[in-house]
Amino acid sequence: MKQYFLFFFIFFSGLNLAQSNTQLLIEGSETDPVLSPVFSPDGNKIAYTKSSYKGIWIYNVQSNTSKQLTDEDAAGFAFRWSSDSKSILTRVAKYENLRRYNAVKIFDIVTGAATQLNDYETMMPYLPQWVDGDTKIYLPTKSNDAIFNTGKTKNSNGAGNNLVVFEKSNKVVVKNLADNSEQFFEPAKDAQYINISTSPDNTKIVFEVMGGTMFVMNTDGSNLIDLGKGNRPRWSSNSKEIVYMITEDDGQNFTASDIFTINTDGTQKRNLTNTNNKIEMNPCFAPDGKSIIYDEANDGSIYLMNIE
């Protein structure tokens, strides 16, 4: 009998501990979900979007309040915080006569003011990137790449971000804006590369091959490591870990998803969620590396999980 009660004590204590490590942060719903949360570099705010990546909202960690930054189409897809946590860079869209037009915009977090850097145009397949301490924006194009001045003062936190990475013609392109050099890599034959990003220390690249296999390599193309199945990887601020998800679908909808972390050398893979009745997606490290945020597809909300 004592063993029976001891078993249930341990079981429910472990269950309560797991539940205490996760808290509801931003409540959404199945019909109005909040998703794709990303911490600001200073950890004080979280940007997120809603269905179809329409609009961007800013959640204040101290006051537990949210405000809408923009309601523009596609603004919430792969937006990027500035290294000073004061602005968000994104590619917005509008539709005219069933045609899609895109423009690059920077939004001021405090005032909500938008700075449009180029005219709306069709065929903008690439995403803009902050470079040179947030003083410039780099936009890859099919022909001549574009560089825009932001008017911001150079931030020392992003002063070394002169490497840009993107996919072109089924190759991973690494461009160094300091000397305008380019390197082209083909880690997997005839593959399509998505979700490519450099580590915060600019020494490594993580990317996903269309179909779900994830890789990491040095920025010079050396030391290619197969990390196994994985989707939408994001770096830890110390460049030592990657957080990502592994999803399952039925061809139309996601049917399962869990969140994992892994070291950049492929060791210490951890399933952080490991649930059967939840679909945890789109994880992002907190700047201090002690927690992650993610969205849950079933209830449409955003959660914070302590991972220490």
C-alpha positions as CSV (number, residue, x, y, z in Angstrom):
1,M,0.0,0.0,0.0
2,K,2.8,2.4,0.8
3,Q,4.4,1.7,-2.5
4,Y,1.1,2.4,-4.2
5,F,0.8,5.8,-2.6
6,L,4.5,6.5,-3.2
7,F,4.0,5.9,-6.9
8,F,1.2,8.3,-7.2
9,F,2.9,10.9,-5.1
10,I,5.9,10.8,-7.4
11,F,3.8,10.7,-10.6
12,F,1.6,13.7,-9.7
13,S,4.6,15.6,-8.2
14,G,6.4,15.2,-11.6
15,L,3.2,16.2,-13.4
16,N,2.8,19.3,-11.4
17,L,6.5,20.2,-11.8
18,A,6.1,19.9,-15.6
19,Q,3.0,22.1,-15.6
20,S,4.7,24.7,-13.4
21,N,7.5,25.0,-16.0
22,T,5.0,26.3,-18.6
23,Q,2.7,29.3,-18.3
24,L,0.1,30.9,-20.6
25,L,1.6,34.2,-21.8
26,I,-0.6,35.6,-24.5
27,E,-4.1,34.1,-24.8
28,G,-5.6,33.5,-28.3
29,S,-8.3,31.2,-29.6
30,E,-8.9,28.5,-32.2
31,T,-10.6,31.1,-34.4
32,D,-8.3,34.0,-33.6
33,P,-4.9,32.4,-32.9
34,V,-1.7,34.3,-31.9
35,L,1.5,32.8,-33.3
36,S,5.2,33.0,-34.2
37,P,6.4,34.8,-31.1
38,V,9.9,36.3,-31.1
39,F,11.7,37.9,-28.1
40,S,13.3,41.3,-28.6
41,P,17.1,41.2,-28.0
42,D,16.8,42.9,-24.7
43,G,14.1,40.4,-23.5
44,N,11.6,43.1,-22.6
45,K,9.2,42.6,-25.5
46,I,7.7,39.9,-27.7
47,A,6.5,40.4,-31.2
48,Y,3.9,38.1,-32.7
49,T,1.4,37.8,-35.5
50,K,-1.9,36.2,-36.3
51,S,-3.5,34.0,-39.0
52,S,-2.0,34.3,-42.5
53,Y,0.8,36.4,-40.9
54,K,-1.5,39.5,-41.1
55,G,-0.3,42.2,-38.7
56,I,2.3,42.4,-35.9
57,W,1.6,42.9,-32.2
58,I,4.0,43.8,-29.4
59,Y,3.7,42.3,-26.0
60,N,5.3,44.1,-23.1
61,V,6.8,41.6,-20.7
62,Q,6.7,44.0,-17.7
63,S,3.2,45.3,-18.1
64,N,1.7,42.1,-19.6
65,T,-0.1,44.1,-22.2
66,S,-0.2,44.0,-26.0
67,K,-0.6,46.6,-28.7
68,Q,-0.9,46.3,-32.4
69,L,2.0,47.7,-34.4
70,T,0.5,47.2,-37.9
71,D,-2.4,45.3,-39.6
72,E,-0.7,44.9,-43.0
73,D,-0.8,41.7,-44.9
74,A,2.3,39.4,-44.6
75,A,3.9,41.8,-42.1
76,G,4.2,38.9,-39.5
77,F,6.1,36.6,-41.8
78,A,9.8,36.3,-40.8
79,F,10.0,39.8,-39.3
80,R,13.3,40.8,-37.7
81,W,14.0,42.8,-34.5
82,S,16.7,45.4,-34.7
83,S,19.7,44.7,-32.4
84,D,18.7,47.7,-30.2
85,S,15.2,46.3,-29.7
86,K,13.6,49.6,-31.0
87,S,12.4,48.6,-34.5
88,I,11.1,45.7,-36.5
89,L,12.0,45.1,-40.1
90,T,9.6,43.2,-42.4
91,R,8.3,42.7,-45.9
92,V,4.6,43.7,-46.2
93,A,2.2,43.0,-49.0
94,K,-0.8,44.4,-50.7
95,Y,-3.1,43.0,-53.4
96,E,-4.4,44.8,-56.5
97,N,-6.4,42.9,-59.2
98,L,-5.3,39.6,-57.7
99,R,-1.7,40.6,-58.0
100,R,0.6,40.7,-55.0
101,Y,2.9,43.7,-54.4
102,N,5.6,43.8,-51.7
103,A,7.5,46.6,-50.0
104,V,10.2,46.7,-47.2
105,K,9.2,48.6,-44.1
106,I,10.7,49.4,-40.7
107,F,8.3,50.0,-37.8
108,D,9.2,52.0,-34.7
109,I,8.2,50.1,-31.6
110,V,7.3,53.1,-29.5
111,T,5.5,55.4,-32.0
112,G,4.3,52.8,-34.5
113,A,5.6,55.0,-37.3
114,A,6.5,53.1,-40.5
115,T,9.4,53.9,-42.8
116,Q,9.0,52.5,-46.3
117,L,12.3,51.8,-48.0
118,N,11.2,51.0,-51.5
119,D,8.3,51.2,-53.9
120,Y,5.8,48.3,-53.9
121,E,6.8,45.8,-56.5
122,T,6.0,42.3,-57.7
123,M,8.4,39.4,-57.6
124,M,10.1,40.0,-54.2
125,P,11.0,36.5,-53.2
126,Y,13.7,37.4,-50.7
127,L,13.5,38.8,-47.2
128,P,15.3,42.0,-46.0
129,Q,18.1,41.7,-43.3
130,W,19.6,44.2,-40.9
131,V,23.3,44.8,-41.5
132,D,26.1,47.1,-40.3
133,G,24.8,47.7,-36.8
134,D,21.3,48.4,-38.0
135,T,22.4,51.3,-40.2
136,K,21.6,49.5,-43.4
137,I,19.1,47.0,-44.8
138,Y,20.2,44.3,-47.3
139,L,17.6,42.9,-49.7
140,P,18.7,40.1,-52.1
141,T,17.1,40.2,-55.5
142,K,17.2,38.1,-58.7
143,S,19.5,40.5,-60.3
144,N,21.1,43.5,-58.5
145,D,20.8,43.3,-54.7
146,A,19.5,46.4,-52.9
147,I,21.0,48.2,-49.9
148,F,19.0,50.8,-48.0
149,N,20.1,53.3,-45.4
150,T,18.0,53.2,-42.2
151,G,19.0,56.5,-40.6
152,K,19.7,54.7,-37.4
153,T,22.9,55.2,-35.3
154,K,25.2,52.2,-35.5
155,N,24.5,49.8,-32.6
156,S,27.5,48.0,-31.2
157,N,25.4,44.9,-30.5
158,G,25.0,44.5,-34.3
159,A,28.2,46.1,-35.5
160,G,29.6,42.8,-36.8
161,N,26.6,41.7,-38.7
162,N,28.0,42.1,-42.2
163,L,27.3,38.5,-43.3
164,V,24.0,37.8,-45.1
165,V,22.8,34.4,-46.1
166,F,20.1,33.4,-48.5
167,E,19.1,30.7,-51.0
168,K,19.6,31.3,-54.7
169,S,19.4,28.7,-57.6
170,N,19.4,25.8,-55.1
171,K,22.5,27.0,-53.3
172,V,23.3,28.6,-50.0
173,V,24.8,32.0,-50.6
174,V,27.0,33.6,-47.9
175,K,27.8,37.2,-48.7
176,N,30.3,39.3,-46.8
177,L,29.3,43.0,-47.2
178,A,32.6,44.1,-45.6
179,D,34.5,43.1,-48.8
180,N,31.5,42.3,-51.1
181,S,32.6,38.7,-51.5
182,E,30.2,35.8,-52.1
183,Q,30.5,32.1,-51.6
184,F,28.1,29.5,-53.0
185,F,27.5,26.1,-51.2
186,E,25.6,23.1,-52.2
187,P,25.4,20.9,-49.0
188,A,22.7,18.7,-50.5
189,K,22.5,17.9,-54.2
190,D,19.5,19.7,-56.0
191,A,17.9,20.6,-52.7
192,Q,15.8,23.6,-51.8
193,Y,17.1,25.4,-48.7
194,I,14.7,27.3,-46.4
195,N,14.8,29.0,-42.9
196,I,18.5,29.9,-43.3
197,S,20.2,32.0,-40.6
198,T,23.6,32.8,-39.2
199,S,24.5,32.4,-35.6
200,P,24.7,35.5,-33.5
201,D,28.5,35.2,-33.4
202,N,28.5,34.9,-37.3
203,T,30.5,31.7,-37.3
204,K,27.8,29.2,-38.3
205,I,24.7,28.7,-40.5
206,V,21.7,26.7,-39.8
207,F,19.2,25.8,-42.5
208,E,16.5,23.3,-43.4
209,V,16.3,21.3,-46.6
210,M,12.8,21.2,-48.0
211,G,11.3,18.1,-46.7
212,G,12.4,18.4,-43.1
213,T,16.1,17.7,-42.7
214,M,18.1,20.3,-40.7
215,F,21.8,21.1,-41.1
216,V,24.4,23.3,-39.5
217,M,27.8,24.3,-41.0
218,N,30.5,26.9,-40.6
219,T,30.1,30.1,-42.6
220,D,33.0,29.0,-44.9
221,G,31.0,25.8,-45.7
222,S,33.1,23.5,-43.6
223,N,32.0,21.0,-40.9
224,L,28.6,20.2,-42.2
225,I,26.5,18.4,-39.6
226,D,23.2,16.6,-40.2
227,L,21.0,17.4,-37.2
228,G,18.2,15.1,-38.4
229,K,14.5,16.0,-39.0
230,G,13.7,19.5,-37.9
231,N,11.7,22.6,-38.8
232,R,12.1,26.4,-38.3
233,P,15.3,26.5,-36.3
234,R,16.3,29.5,-34.2
235,W,19.6,30.2,-32.4
236,S,20.3,30.7,-28.8
237,S,21.9,34.1,-28.1
238,N,25.3,32.4,-27.2
239,S,25.3,30.6,-30.6
240,K,25.7,27.2,-28.8
241,E,22.2,25.7,-29.2
242,I,19.3,25.6,-31.6
243,V,15.6,25.4,-30.8
244,Y,13.2,24.0,-33.4
245,M,10.2,21.8,-33.9
246,I,9.4,18.5,-35.5
247,T,6.0,18.4,-37.1
248,E,3.6,15.9,-38.6
249,D,0.8,16.6,-41.0
250,D,-1.9,15.0,-43.1
251,G,-1.0,16.9,-46.2
252,Q,-3.3,19.9,-45.3
253,N,-3.1,20.4,-41.5
254,F,-0.5,19.9,-38.8
255,T,-1.5,16.8,-36.7
256,A,1.4,16.8,-34.2
257,S,4.4,18.9,-33.2
258,D,7.0,18.9,-30.4
259,I,9.8,21.3,-29.6
260,F,13.4,20.3,-29.3
261,T,16.8,21.8,-28.5
262,I,20.1,20.5,-29.7
263,N,23.7,21.6,-29.5
264,T,25.3,22.8,-32.7
265,D,27.5,19.7,-32.9
266,G,24.4,17.5,-32.9
267,T,24.7,16.3,-29.3
268,Q,22.2,16.6,-26.4
269,K,19.0,16.6,-28.4
270,R,16.1,17.2,-26.0
271,N,12.3,17.0,-26.5
272,L,11.0,19.9,-24.3
273,T,7.3,19.3,-24.8
274,N,6.7,15.6,-25.6
275,T,2.9,15.8,-25.6
276,N,0.3,13.8,-27.4
277,N,-2.6,16.2,-27.3
278,K,-0.9,19.5,-28.0
279,I,0.7,20.9,-31.2
280,E,3.6,23.1,-29.9
281,M,5.2,25.2,-32.7
282,N,7.4,28.1,-33.6
283,P,9.8,28.2,-30.6
284,C,12.2,31.0,-29.8
285,F,14.8,31.3,-27.1
286,A,14.7,34.1,-24.5
287,P,17.9,36.1,-24.7
288,D,19.1,34.7,-21.4
289,G,18.6,31.1,-22.7
290,K,16.6,30.2,-19.6
291,S,13.2,29.9,-21.3
292,I,11.5,29.6,-24.6
293,I,8.3,30.9,-26.0
294,Y,6.1,29.1,-28.6
295,D,2.6,28.9,-29.9
296,E,0.1,26.0,-29.5
297,A,-2.1,25.3,-32.5
298,N,-5.0,23.7,-30.7
299,D,-5.9,26.6,-28.5
300,G,-4.2,29.4,-30.5
301,S,-2.2,30.8,-27.5
302,I,1.4,31.6,-26.8
303,Y,3.2,30.0,-23.9
304,L,6.5,30.5,-22.0
305,M,8.4,27.5,-20.8
306,N,11.3,27.5,-18.3
307,I,13.9,25.1,-19.6
308,E,16.6,25.3,-17.0
